[in-house]
Amino acid sequence: MNTKSSHLAEQYLAALRTHLKQGSRGSLAPADKLGRQAMGMGLETLDVAQIHEQAFTVLMAPTHPPGNGNGAIQRAGSFLIETLTPLAAACSAARQANVQPQPPNTTTPPRATELAALRQHLHRETVRRKTAETALARTRQHYKQVLAQSRLMQTQLRHLSHRILLAQEKERRQISHELHDEISQILTGINVRLAALKMEATANTGGLKRRIVSAQRLVERSVATVHRFARELRPAMLDDLGLIPTLLSFIKDLGKRTGLHIRFNAVTAGKIEKLDSLKLTVLYRVAQEALTNVAKHAQASQVSVSIQTPPGFICLEVWDNGTSFDVTDVLGPRRRKRLGILGMRERAEMVGGTFAIESAPGNGTTVRVQLPFRSDAKKLGLAVTPDEAIGRSGIL
């Protein structure tokens, strides 16, 4: 489009905007003037139609609604027809001058042909606009749903972060009290016994052996307590022996402390132990949290833990026949105290896995985690190795 045509397009856009704003009171005189200018510039009907289409598209855009859609389309069509009238008259005069007259009623009059073409063009524009409006409405509804889901996830993440900080502080306070109340008292008792042995070593040797045995028991208690702390923070067996022995040890200890009878079933243990340290830790922590919840809240008489390896994945399931609950309510944003379940889900999703929990009266509760055997560290957002991620992660 040359400079003159561009200038005419600007004038056409301004005149059409003014005409649509005036509504039914708008004059068509500017359209006739623009048509004569186009004829003087040597433009054809198709050129003017393209200028009209560009202006009409701009004015009918959602950000510049002209008002009543159907009325505006009709007024814009009238404006275009009035603009094309001088060009149509010139074309008709040229045909009459250069072409032999035809018998009446054998051809369609030129103006009628132009009007029919314009009506078809306006009809196509109307259909296209309605299609665009429908697509826009669907897009708005889709993004409205996405925004609602995003807000829910943000709320859950804020609550989870808050509960994590509180849980860390509670755990530190508990460890501090345990160290002060148990380890300190045991070591103080050992010191007192050793002092007594020092005084009696030369005077009375009869009860020396008995006192040494008592001191050794205190040392064994302190060592057992330290080992328990280390196991609860992170079991060394997980790094040294793998997931299966560590889970068996935890299940055995939990059964002794709570009286729960827990069945354990794992297949292809060698394949499981080939997982990286981060995924092994996720599986252990999920099983630990799920079994701890069963012991505290479920009042179950039967519990089972199973590990299966469907193609490309590893699946951990913890089932109990205890008291059921409403999963939707537990995972909702208002249940801020359910850190354990939210933490299990976050752990699984952190390594590209999926987390699901099912609970129904009469069927008990099933916690299921499925992790892929292979994963891309970049997709998981890990700029470090899995072993380093275990040390840096706030929830492992």
C-alpha positions in Angstrom: 0.0 0.0 0.0 1.5 3.4 -1.1 1.5 6.6 0.8 -1.7 7.9 -0.9 -3.5 4.7 -0.2 -2.3 4.7 3.4 -3.6 8.3 3.9 -6.9 7.3 2.4 -7.1 4.3 4.8 -6.6 6.6 7.7 -9.3 8.9 6.5 -11.6 6.0 6.0 -11.0 4.6 9.5 -11.7 8.0 11.1 -14.8 8.6 9.0 -16.2 5.1 9.6 -15.6 5.4 13.4 -17.4 8.7 13.4 -20.3 7.3 11.4 -20.7 4.3 13.7 -20.6 6.5 16.8 -23.4 8.7 15.4 -25.6 5.7 14.9 -28.7 6.0 12.8 -28.1 9.8 12.7 -24.9 9.4 10.8 -24.5 11.0 7.4 -23.2 9.1 4.4 -21.8 12.2 2.7 -18.2 11.4 3.9 -18.5 8.0 2.3 -19.4 9.5 -1.0 -16.4 11.9 -0.7 -14.0 9.1 0.1 -15.3 7.1 -2.9 -14.6 10.0 -5.2 -11.1 10.4 -3.8 -10.5 6.6 -4.4 -11.7 7.0 -8.0 -9.5 10.0 -8.5 -6.5 7.9 -7.2 -7.3 5.2 -9.7 -8.2 2.6 -7.0 -10.5 -0.2 -7.8 -13.5 -1.7 -5.9 -11.3 -4.5 -4.4 -8.8 -1.9 -3.1 -11.6 0.0 -1.3 -13.1 -3.3 0.0 -9.7 -4.1 1.5 -9.4 -0.7 3.1 -12.9 -1.2 4.6 -12.0 -4.7 5.9 -9.0 -3.3 7.7 -10.9 -0.5 9.3 -13.9 -2.7 10.1 -11.6 -5.3 11.8 -10.0 -2.5 14.0 -13.3 -1.0 15.0 -15.0 -4.4 15.7 -12.1 -5.7 17.9 -13.1 -6.7 21.5 -11.0 -3.8 22.9 -12.9 -1.2 20.7 -16.5 -2.4 20.7 -18.7 0.0 18.6 -21.9 -0.8 20.5 -24.7 -2.8 19.1 -23.0 -5.5 17.0 -25.6 -6.2 14.4 -26.6 -2.5 14.0 -23.0 -1.5 13.6 -22.4 -4.1 10.9 -25.4 -2.9 8.9 -24.3 0.8 9.2 -20.8 -0.2 8.2 -22.2 -2.0 5.2 -24.2 1.0 4.2 -21.1 3.2 4.5 -19.1 0.9 2.3 -21.8 0.7 -0.4 -22.0 4.5 -0.5 -18.2 4.7 -0.8 -18.3 2.2 -3.7 -21.1 4.0 -5.5 -18.9 6.5 -7.4 -16.5 3.6 -8.4 -19.5 1.5 -9.5 -20.9 4.3 -11.6 -17.5 4.9 -13.3 -17.2 1.2 -14.1 -20.8 1.2 -15.5 -20.0 4.2 -17.7 -16.8 2.6 -18.9 -18.6 -0.5 -19.9 -21.3 1.4 -21.7 -18.7 3.3 -23.7 -16.6 0.3 -24.7 -19.0 -2.6 -24.8 -22.0 -3.1 -27.1 -25.3 -2.9 -25.3 -26.8 -6.2 -24.2 -30.4 -7.1 -24.5 -32.4 -6.2 -21.4 -32.7 -8.7 -18.5 -29.9 -10.9 -19.9 -27.2 -9.9 -17.3 -27.3 -8.7 -13.7 -26.9 -4.9 -13.4 -23.4 -3.9 -12.2 -24.6 -2.2 -9.1 -26.6 -5.3 -8.1 -23.5 -7.5 -8.6 -21.5 -5.1 -6.4 -24.1 -5.1 -3.7 -24.4 -8.9 -3.7 -20.6 -9.2 -3.3 -20.6 -6.8 -0.5 -23.5 -8.6 1.3 -21.5 -11.9 1.1 -18.4 -10.1 2.4 -20.4 -8.6 5.3 -21.9 -12.0 6.0 -18.5 -13.6 6.2 -17.3 -10.9 8.5 -20.3 -11.4 10.8 -19.7 -15.2 11.0 -16.0 -14.6 11.7 -16.8 -12.2 14.5 -19.3 -14.5 16.1 -16.8 -17.3 15.9 -14.1 -15.1 17.5 -16.5 -14.1 20.3 -17.3 -17.8 21.1 -13.6 -18.7 21.2 -13.0 -15.7 23.4 -15.7 -16.8 25.8 -14.3 -20.3 26.0 -10.8 -18.9 26.6 -12.0 -16.7 29.4 -13.8 -19.7 31.1 -10.6 -21.8 30.8 -8.4 -19.2 32.3 -10.9 -18.6 35.0 -10.6 -22.2 36.0 -6.8 -22.2 35.8 -6.7 -19.1 38.0 -8.9 -20.7 40.6 -6.7 -23.8 40.7 -3.6 -21.6 40.9 -5.0 -19.7 43.9 -5.9 -22.9 45.6 -2.4 -24.3 45.1 -0.9 -21.1 46.3 -3.0 -21.2 49.5 -2.0 -24.8 50.1 1.7 -24.0 49.6 1.5 -21.1 52.0 -0.1 -23.3 54.6 2.4 -26.1 53.9 5.4 -23.7 54.3 4.0 -22.4 57.5 3.4 -25.8 59.0 6.9 -27.0 57.9 8.5 -24.2 59.8 6.4 -25.0 62.9 7.2 -28.7 62.6 10.9 -28.0 62.3 10.8 -25.8 65.4 8.8 -28.5 67.3 11.2 -31.2 66.2 14.2 -29.2 67.4 12.5 -28.5 70.7 11.7 -32.1 71.2 15.3 -33.2 70.4 16.6 -30.6 72.8 14.3 -31.8 75.6 15.2 -35.5 74.8 18.9 -34.7 74.9 18.5 -32.8 78.2 16.1 -35.2 79.9 17.5 -38.5 78.8 21.1 -38.2 77.6 22.1 -35.7 80.2 20.6 -37.7 83.0 22.2 -40.9 81.8 25.6 -39.4 81.5 25.3 -37.8 84.9 24.4 -41.2 86.4 27.4 -42.7 84.7 29.6 -40.0 86.1 28.2 -40.6 89.6 28.8 -44.3 89.3 32.3 -43.9 88.1 33.1 -41.5 91.0 31.8 -44.1 93.4 33.8 -46.8 91.8 36.9 -44.7 92.1 36.4 -44.3 95.8 35.6 -48.0 96.4 38.2 -49.4 94.1 40.8 -49.7 96.9 38.5 -50.0 100.0 35.8 -52.5 98.9 36.2 -54.8 95.9 33.3 -57.1 96.7 30.6 -55.0 94.9 32.9 -53.6 92.2 31.7 -56.0 89.5 28.1 -55.2 90.2 28.6 -51.5 90.0 30.6 -51.8 86.7 27.7 -53.8 85.2 25.3 -51.1 86.3 27.4 -48.4 84.7 27.7 -50.4 81.5 23.9 -50.6 81.3 23.7 -46.8 81.6 26.2 -46.5 78.7 24.1 -48.9 76.6 21.0 -46.9 77.3 22.7 -43.7 76.2 24.0 -45.3 73.0 20.5 -46.7 72.2 19.0 -43.3 72.7 21.5 -41.6 70.4 20.9 -44.3 67.8 17.2 -43.7 68.0 17.6 -40.0 67.5 19.8 -40.6 64.4 17.4 -43.2 63.0 14.5 -40.8 63.4 16.4 -37.9 61.8 17.7 -40.1 58.9 18.4 -43.8 59.2 21.9 -44.7 58.2 20.6 -48.1 56.9 18.9 -46.3 54.0 22.3 -45.2 52.7 24.1 -48.4 53.6 21.7 -51.2 53.1 18.9 -49.7 51.0 15.1 -49.2 51.1 13.8 -52.7 51.9 15.9 -53.4 55.0 15.3 -49.9 56.3 11.5 -50.3 55.9 11.6 -53.8 57.5 13.5 -52.4 60.5 11.0 -49.5 60.9 8.0 -51.7 60.6 9.4 -54.1 63.2 10.1 -51.3 65.6 6.7 -49.7 65.0 5.0 -53.0 65.6 6.8 -53.5 68.9 5.9 -50.0 70.1 2.2 -50.0 69.0 1.2 -53.6 68.7 0.3 -53.3 65.0 0.6 -56.3 62.8 2.0 -55.0 59.5 2.4 -57.2 56.5 5.1 -56.2 54.1 5.5 -57.4 50.4 8.1 -56.2 47.9 9.0 -57.6 44.5 12.3 -57.3 42.6 14.1 -55.7 45.5 17.3 -55.5 43.3 15.5 -53.3 40.8 14.1 -51.1 43.6 17.6 -50.4 45.1 18.8 -49.1 41.7 16.7 -45.9 42.3 18.7 -42.8 43.2 19.0 -41.7 46.8 16.4 -38.9 46.5 13.6 -41.3 45.3 14.5 -43.9 47.9 14.2 -41.3 50.6 10.9 -40.1 49.2 9.5 -43.7 49.4 10.8 -44.2 52.9 9.4 -41.0 54.2 6.0 -41.5 52.6 5.8 -45.0 54.1 7.0 -43.7 57.5 4.5 -40.9 57.6 1.6 -43.1 56.4 2.3 -45.8 59.0 2.7 -43.3 61.7 -0.7 -41.8 60.8 -2.2 -45.3 60.9 -0.8 -45.9 64.4 -2.0 -42.5 65.7 -5.4 -42.1 64.1 -6.7 -45.1 62.2 -7.5 -47.6 65.0 -6.7 -50.3 62.5 -6.3 -54.0 63.1 -4.8 -54.9 59.7 -2.1 -52.9 57.9 -0.2 -53.8 54.7 2.7 -52.3 52.9 3.5 -53.3 49.3 6.0 -52.2 46.7 5.3 -53.1 43.0 7.2 -52.3 39.9 4.9 -51.8 36.9 6.8 -51.1 33.6 8.8 -47.9 34.0 7.5 -47.1 37.5 7.7 -48.1 41.2 4.5 -48.1 43.2 4.3 -48.0 47.0 0.9 -48.7 48.7 0.0 -48.5 52.4 -3.4 -49.9 53.3 -5.3 -50.2 56.6 -8.8 -51.2 57.6 -9.2 -48.5 60.1 -11.4 -45.4 60.4 -12.0 -43.6 57.1 -12.2 -39.9 56.5 -13.1 -37.3 53.8 -10.1 -37.0 51.5 -11.4 -33.7 49.9 -11.9 -32.1 53.3 -8.4 -33.2 54.5 -6.6 -31.9 51.5 -8.6 -28.6 51.5 -7.0 -25.3 52.2 -8.7 -24.9 55.6 -7.2 -28.1 57.1 -3.9 -26.5 58.0 -2.9 -29.1 60.5 -2.7 -31.9 57.9 0.9 -31.3 57.2 1.7 -35.1 56.9 -0.6 -35.7 54.0 0.4 -32.5 52.2 4.1 -33.3 52.8 3.7 -36.8 51.3 2.1 -35.3 48.2 4.8 -32.6 47.9 7.6 -35.2 48.2 6.1 -37.4 45.4 5.6 -34.4 43.1 9.1 -33.1 43.8 10.6 -36.1 42.0 8.1 -36.3 39.2 5.8 -38.8 40.8 2.1 -38.9 41.6 0.3 -39.2 45.0 -3.2 -40.5 45.7 -5.1 -41.3 48.8 -8.4 -43.2 48.9 -10.6 -43.6 52.0 -14.1 -45.0 52.3 -16.2 -46.6 55.1 -15.8 -50.3 55.1 -12.7 -50.2 52.7 -10.3 -48.5 55.0 -7.6 -46.1 53.6 -5.0 -46.6 50.9 -2.1 -44.3 50.3 -0.4 -44.7 46.9 2.7 -43.2 45.5 4.0 -43.9 42.0 7.5 -42.7 40.9 9.2 -43.1 37.5 12.4 -45.1 37.4 14.0 -42.5 35.1 13.7 -38.7 35.4 15.3 -35.6 34.1 16.9 -33.5 36.9 16.3 -30.3 34.9 12.6 -31.0 34.7 12.5 -31.6 38.5 14.2 -28.3 39.1 17.4 -30.0 40.6 20.6 -28.2 39.8 22.4 -30.7 42.1 22.8 -34.4 42.4 20.1 -36.4 44.2 22.4 -36.9 47.2 23.0 -33.2 47.5 19.3 -32.5 47.1 18.6 -34.7 50.1 20.8 -32.5 52.2 19.5 -29.2 50.9 15.8 -30.0 50.7 13.7 -28.5 53.5 11.2 -31.4 53.7 13.5 -34.5 53.5 
